[in-house]
Amino acid sequence: MLNVFKNTGLKFLALSLLLFIADQATKIAILNTFELYEDVNILPIFDLTYVRNYGAAFSFLSDAGGWQRYFFTTIAVVISTLLIYWMYKTPVNQKLPLYSYSLILSGALGNVWDRINYGYVVDFLHFYYQNWHFPAFNVADIAISCGAFLLIVDAFLEHKREKQNQTQES
């Protein structure tokens, strides 16, 4: 059983767990110390602002009547299952996709946990400049975004490797 974790990409689940814990710890800290919409200025371009996101990214479908909670939870569970399967199938030496999968997995599960326990996702990181405001987000969202970015980088690197292999074979 331990060899499954040692010899497959599943060993990267440790990173997912660490990030999940960090995400939940920051959200619990916000829930225990902030009132809804409370805002604390940290930097001239950054506030901690407790908001609830009933939708998806950037509050997409947040006012859809409640069905979206179950829809987004189901999607996240399906994606998380696929990510764990891909981690199992990906060789340990392919670190970039494994880091990507583990980051996305931790973020998806962090936000699913919120939806199941609270009915919404806890967001609190708020960046802005003058009249421009980026929607508030959380640690799980950062993990998902970084994981997606790394997947894109890996796709470009894979394409480059394939091109080099084709050139060498010619």
Contacts in CASP RR format, 6 or more apart in sequence:
PFRMAT RR
TARGET T0000
AUTHOR 0000-0000-0000
METHOD contacts of the structure
MODEL  1
MLNVFKNTGLKFLALSLLLFIADQATKIAILNTFELYEDVNILPIFDLTY
VRNYGAAFSFLSDAGGWQRYFFTTIAVVISTLLIYWMYKTPVNQKLPLYS
YSLILSGALGNVWDRINYGYVVDFLHFYYQNWHFPAFNVADIAISCGAFL
LIVDAFLEHKREKQNQTQES
4 10 0 8 1.000
4 88 0 8 1.000
5 11 0 8 1.000
5 13 0 8 1.000
7 92 0 8 1.000
8 87 0 8 1.000
8 88 0 8 1.000
8 89 0 8 1.000
8 90 0 8 1.000
8 91 0 8 1.000
8 92 0 8 1.000
9 87 0 8 1.000
9 88 0 8 1.000
9 90 0 8 1.000
9 91 0 8 1.000
9 92 0 8 1.000
9 98 0 8 1.000
10 84 0 8 1.000
10 87 0 8 1.000
10 88 0 8 1.000
11 92 0 8 1.000
12 87 0 8 1.000
12 98 0 8 1.000
12 99 0 8 1.000
12 101 0 8 1.000
12 102 0 8 1.000
13 84 0 8 1.000
13 87 0 8 1.000
13 102 0 8 1.000
13 105 0 8 1.000
15 99 0 8 1.000
15 102 0 8 1.000
15 103 0 8 1.000
15 106 0 8 1.000
16 102 0 8 1.000
16 103 0 8 1.000
16 105 0 8 1.000
16 106 0 8 1.000
16 109 0 8 1.000
17 106 0 8 1.000
18 106 0 8 1.000
19 102 0 8 1.000
19 103 0 8 1.000
19 106 0 8 1.000
19 107 0 8 1.000
19 139 0 8 1.000
19 140 0 8 1.000
19 143 0 8 1.000
20 106 0 8 1.000
20 107 0 8 1.000
20 109 0 8 1.000
20 110 0 8 1.000
20 113 0 8 1.000
20 140 0 8 1.000
22 139 0 8 1.000
23 106 0 8 1.000
23 107 0 8 1.000
23 110 0 8 1.000
23 138 0 8 1.000
23 139 0 8 1.000
23 140 0 8 1.000
23 143 0 8 1.000
24 110 0 8 1.000
24 113 0 8 1.000
26 124 0 8 1.000
26 138 0 8 1.000
26 139 0 8 1.000
27 114 0 8 1.000
27 122 0 8 1.000
27 124 0 8 1.000
27 138 0 8 1.000
27 139 0 8 1.000
30 48 0 8 1.000
30 50 0 8 1.000
30 122 0 8 1.000
30 124 0 8 1.000
31 50 0 8 1.000
31 122 0 8 1.000
34 40 0 8 1.000
34 48 0 8 1.000
34 50 0 8 1.000
34 124 0 8 1.000
35 50 0 8 1.000
36 50 0 8 1.000
36 51 0 8 1.000
36 52 0 8 1.000
37 49 0 8 1.000
37 50 0 8 1.000
37 51 0 8 1.000
38 49 0 8 1.000
38 50 0 8 1.000
39 47 0 8 1.000
39 48 0 8 1.000
39 49 0 8 1.000
39 126 0 8 1.000
40 47 0 8 1.000
40 48 0 8 1.000
40 49 0 8 1.000
41 47 0 8 1.000
42 48 0 8 1.000
45 127 0 8 1.000
45 128 0 8 1.000
45 129 0 8 1.000
46 125 0 8 1.000
46 126 0 8 1.000
46 127 0 8 1.000
46 128 0 8 1.000
47 126 0 8 1.000
47 128 0 8 1.000
48 124 0 8 1.000
48 125 0 8 1.000
48 126 0 8 1.000
49 124 0 8 1.000
49 126 0 8 1.000
49 136 0 8 1.000
50 122 0 8 1.000
50 123 0 8 1.000
50 124 0 8 1.000
51 123 0 8 1.000
51 124 0 8 1.000
51 126 0 8 1.000
51 136 0 8 1.000
52 118 0 8 1.000
52 120 0 8 1.000
52 121 0 8 1.000
52 122 0 8 1.000
52 123 0 8 1.000
53 59 0 8 1.000
53 62 0 8 1.000
53 120 0 8 1.000
53 121 0 8 1.000
53 122 0 8 1.000
53 123 0 8 1.000
53 136 0 8 1.000
54 62 0 8 1.000
54 63 0 8 1.000
54 66 0 8 1.000
54 68 0 8 1.000
54 69 0 8 1.000
54 119 0 8 1.000
54 120 0 8 1.000
54 121 0 8 1.000
55 61 0 8 1.000
55 62 0 8 1.000
55 64 0 8 1.000
55 68 0 8 1.000
55 69 0 8 1.000
55 72 0 8 1.000
55 120 0 8 1.000
55 121 0 8 1.000
56 68 0 8 1.000
56 72 0 8 1.000
57 141 0 8 1.000
58 135 0 8 1.000
59 135 0 8 1.000
61 68 0 8 1.000
62 68 0 8 1.000
69 115 0 8 1.000
69 119 0 8 1.000
69 120 0 8 1.000
72 111 0 8 1.000
72 115 0 8 1.000
73 112 0 8 1.000
73 115 0 8 1.000
73 116 0 8 1.000
76 108 0 8 1.000
76 109 0 8 1.000
76 111 0 8 1.000
76 112 0 8 1.000
76 115 0 8 1.000
77 112 0 8 1.000
79 104 0 8 1.000
79 108 0 8 1.000
80 105 0 8 1.000
80 108 0 8 1.000
80 109 0 8 1.000
80 112 0 8 1.000
83 101 0 8 1.000
83 104 0 8 1.000
83 105 0 8 1.000
83 108 0 8 1.000
84 105 0 8 1.000
86 97 0 8 1.000
86 101 0 8 1.000
87 98 0 8 1.000
87 101 0 8 1.000
87 102 0 8 1.000
87 105 0 8 1.000
90 97 0 8 1.000
90 98 0 8 1.000
90 101 0 8 1.000
92 98 0 8 1.000
96 150 0 8 1.000
96 153 0 8 1.000
96 154 0 8 1.000
96 157 0 8 1.000
97 150 0 8 1.000
97 151 0 8 1.000
97 154 0 8 1.000
99 147 0 8 1.000
99 150 0 8 1.000
100 147 0 8 1.000
100 148 0 8 1.000
100 150 0 8 1.000
100 151 0 8 1.000
100 154 0 8 1.000
101 147 0 8 1.000
103 143 0 8 1.000
103 144 0 8 1.000
103 146 0 8 1.000
103 147 0 8 1.000
103 150 0 8 1.000
104 143 0 8 1.000
104 144 0 8 1.000
104 147 0 8 1.000
104 148 0 8 1.000
104 151 0 8 1.000
106 140 0 8 1.000
106 143 0 8 1.000
107 139 0 8 1.000
107 140 0 8 1.000
107 141 0 8 1.000
107 143 0 8 1.000
107 144 0 8 1.000
108 140 0 8 1.000
108 144 0 8 1.000
109 140 0 8 1.000
110 140 0 8 1.000
111 121 0 8 1.000
111 138 0 8 1.000
111 140 0 8 1.000
111 141 0 8 1.000
114 120 0 8 1.000
114 121 0 8 1.000
114 122 0 8 1.000
115 121 0 8 1.000
121 138 0 8 1.000
121 140 0 8 1.000
122 138 0 8 1.000
123 135 0 8 1.000
123 136 0 8 1.000
123 137 0 8 1.000
123 138 0 8 1.000
123 141 0 8 1.000
124 136 0 8 1.000
124 138 0 8 1.000
125 136 0 8 1.000
125 137 0 8 1.000
125 138 0 8 1.000
125 139 0 8 1.000
125 142 0 8 1.000
126 133 0 8 1.000
126 134 0 8 1.000
126 136 0 8 1.000
127 133 0 8 1.000
127 134 0 8 1.000
128 134 0 8 1.000
END
